[in-house]
Amino acid sequence: MPKRSSKEADPNRAAFAILNEAIGEGEPAEPERQKDPAAVSLGRRGGLKGGKARAEALSPEERKRIAQEAARKRWGPPKGDGVE
């Protein structure tokens, strides 16, 4: 089952809000939220070292097994092609 978006994506509501803002009725659209720079740098730091740290922690045999499994999943037969 696909995940549902947490935001409402009704184009009619968006158009109505834009029209009301243009003619001066209703409330103005809320400004975009800014990301916390401290949180961004912390997440980026962890993301930059994550793959390299994981590769160093794995044995060569384990890295090979993971790579082979990934290749099989990527290049293997498609799932749910309807042929059984």
CORRATA-V262516 format. One record per helix or strand of 2 or more residues. SS is the DSSP state (helix for helix, strand for strand). FROM is the first residue (numbers start at 1). LEN is the number of residues. Records with the same first field share a line. If there is no record, write none. Layout:
SS: FROM-LEN / FROM-LEN
//
This chain:
helix: 11-13 / 37-21 / 60-16
//
